[in-house]
Amino acid sequence: MRRLSLFVAAATLTIAGVAQAHPKLLSASPAANATVGKPSQIKLQFSEKLMPAFSKADLTMAAMPGMAAMKMPTTAALAADGRTLVVTPKGRLAAGRYTIDWHIVSTDTHKVAGSYAFTVK
């Protein structure tokens, strides 16, 4: 009976650990704090498959002298792997500092958000 109790306790902890998992950003292109040429796409790869209807990103150009911060028009779609969110600016990005704010929902309904910045030269 004691072995059964230990087994049930261990199984419960294992299942609880899996249930608490959240999708994580594994890689981004351009990378955080990178200085790049004018990217035609921003790719965010996550550790889990995402729900397309609830996974989006906003791209904002930082304020500059004489100019307020500006949200850039983009489209966002999942790549064929279901784990990569591809953000495509609707025009060429001008030189400056940009922030990408992403919010995603994985297929197991975990919602996660984050952001990072990069510079276009």
C-alpha positions as CSV (number, residue, x, y, z in Angstrom):
1,M,0.0,0.0,0.0
2,R,2.9,2.4,0.8
3,R,4.4,1.8,-2.6
4,L,1.1,2.5,-4.3
5,S,0.9,5.8,-2.3
6,L,4.4,6.8,-3.3
7,F,3.6,6.0,-7.0
8,V,0.4,8.0,-6.9
9,A,2.2,11.0,-5.3
10,A,5.0,10.8,-7.9
11,A,2.6,10.6,-10.8
12,T,0.6,13.5,-9.5
13,L,3.7,15.7,-9.2
14,T,4.7,14.7,-12.7
15,I,1.3,15.5,-14.2
16,A,1.2,18.8,-12.3
17,G,4.6,19.8,-13.6
18,V,3.5,19.1,-17.2
19,A,0.2,21.0,-16.7
20,Q,2.1,24.1,-15.5
21,A,4.3,24.3,-18.6
22,H,4.0,27.4,-20.7
23,P,5.2,28.1,-24.2
24,K,8.7,29.8,-24.3
25,L,10.3,31.9,-26.9
26,L,13.2,29.8,-28.2
27,S,14.6,32.1,-30.8
28,A,13.9,35.3,-32.6
29,S,15.1,36.9,-35.8
30,P,16.2,39.6,-35.6
31,A,17.5,38.7,-32.1
32,A,17.0,40.8,-29.0
33,N,19.3,43.9,-29.0
34,A,20.6,43.1,-32.5
35,T,21.5,45.7,-35.1
36,V,20.3,44.6,-38.5
37,G,19.7,45.7,-42.0
38,K,16.1,46.3,-43.0
39,P,14.4,42.9,-42.2
40,S,11.4,41.9,-44.4
41,Q,10.1,39.6,-41.6
42,I,10.4,39.0,-37.9
43,K,10.3,35.4,-36.8
44,L,9.5,34.3,-33.3
45,Q,9.9,30.5,-32.6
46,F,8.2,29.1,-29.6
47,S,8.5,25.8,-27.7
48,E,4.9,24.7,-28.3
49,K,2.3,24.9,-31.1
50,L,0.3,28.1,-31.1
51,M,-3.4,29.0,-31.7
52,P,-3.4,31.3,-34.8
53,A,-6.5,33.3,-33.8
54,F,-4.9,34.3,-30.4
55,S,-1.2,34.7,-31.4
56,K,-0.2,38.2,-32.5
57,A,2.5,40.8,-32.3
58,D,2.8,44.6,-32.5
59,L,5.8,46.3,-33.9
60,T,6.6,49.9,-32.6
61,M,9.3,52.3,-33.8
62,A,10.7,54.1,-30.7
63,A,10.3,57.8,-30.3
64,M,13.0,60.0,-31.9
65,P,13.6,63.7,-31.5
66,G,10.6,65.5,-33.0
67,M,8.7,62.3,-33.5
68,A,6.5,60.2,-31.3
69,A,6.7,56.4,-31.0
70,M,4.8,54.9,-34.0
71,K,3.0,51.6,-34.3
72,M,4.0,50.0,-37.6
73,P,1.4,48.2,-39.8
74,T,2.1,44.5,-40.0
75,T,0.6,41.1,-40.6
76,A,1.2,38.1,-38.4
77,A,0.8,34.5,-39.3
78,L,1.9,31.1,-38.2
79,A,4.5,29.2,-40.2
80,A,3.8,25.7,-41.3
81,D,5.4,24.3,-38.2
82,G,2.7,25.9,-36.0
83,R,5.4,27.1,-33.6
84,T,6.8,30.1,-35.4
85,L,5.0,33.4,-35.5
86,V,6.0,35.4,-38.6
87,V,5.5,39.2,-38.5
88,T,5.7,41.0,-41.8
89,P,5.9,44.8,-41.9
90,K,3.7,46.2,-44.6
91,G,6.5,48.5,-45.7
92,R,10.3,48.8,-45.4
93,L,11.5,49.6,-41.9
94,A,13.3,52.9,-41.6
95,A,16.5,53.2,-39.5
96,G,15.7,53.3,-35.8
97,R,15.0,51.3,-32.7
98,Y,12.0,48.9,-32.7
99,T,10.1,47.0,-30.1
100,I,8.2,43.8,-30.8
101,D,5.4,43.1,-28.3
102,W,4.1,39.6,-28.7
103,H,1.2,37.7,-27.1
104,I,0.5,34.1,-27.9
105,V,-1.7,31.3,-26.8
106,S,-0.5,27.7,-27.1
107,T,-2.7,24.8,-28.2
108,D,-3.1,23.8,-24.5
109,T,-4.5,27.4,-23.9
110,H,-1.6,28.8,-22.0
111,K,-1.3,32.6,-22.7
112,V,2.1,34.2,-22.6
113,A,3.4,37.6,-23.6
114,G,6.7,39.3,-23.9
115,S,8.7,41.9,-25.8
116,Y,12.2,42.8,-27.0
117,A,13.9,45.5,-29.0
118,F,16.2,45.6,-32.0
119,T,17.8,48.3,-34.1
120,V,17.5,48.8,-37.9
121,K,20.6,50.5,-39.4
